[in-house]
């Protein structure tokens, strides 16, 4: 339990740059997703079977989520949203295997939140132009310009901290339960905090990301 209360340990260093446990595990998750995608691509067939069947079900599900949330004209975000969902979900549930989830590190979650923030600003400027971009912060009246700026900056902080807090909190609670009860008793708590909460937080993070980008483009 104590190691979850502390900052992630350093696995190795690249020069003066420390590579922490959560960064390393996050890279492994990304490599897993890339490797899985490469395997599926090599086995594509006109008649889906095996892993391709599940992949197509997942892609269709991601397509429906993006289309319903952002609109049919924005399905181009499917690749980004799909990759985001896979990374966040797999990272969230690693606690089941006794591994510290990458999303229990505020640096990881805030990094993703900042990426969402930058995407939001980019597509707002692209959709409305530079003049319209700044004018948008003065709606409905110019006096609200400072408050709208603060609100915009608060969005990624809320997005990243929500995911971090829920995953780290669940990890600590399960660790505390293991310290008090025998091994078998905490299993239902694993199912709740690592799987259920992990899935819910993945959904929330992805949905908010899509909503922020969509609103910026309107």
Secondary structure by P-SEA (a helix, b strand, c coil): ccccccccccccccccccccaaaaaaaaaaaaaaaaaaaaaaaccccccaaaaaaaaaaaaaaaaaaaacccccccaaaaaaaaaaaaaaaaaccccccccccccaaaaaaaaaaaaaaaaaaaaaaccaaaaaaaaacccccaaaaaaaaaaaaaaaaaaaaaaaaaaaaaaaaaaaaccccccaaaaaaacccaaaaaaaaaaaaaaaaaaaaaac
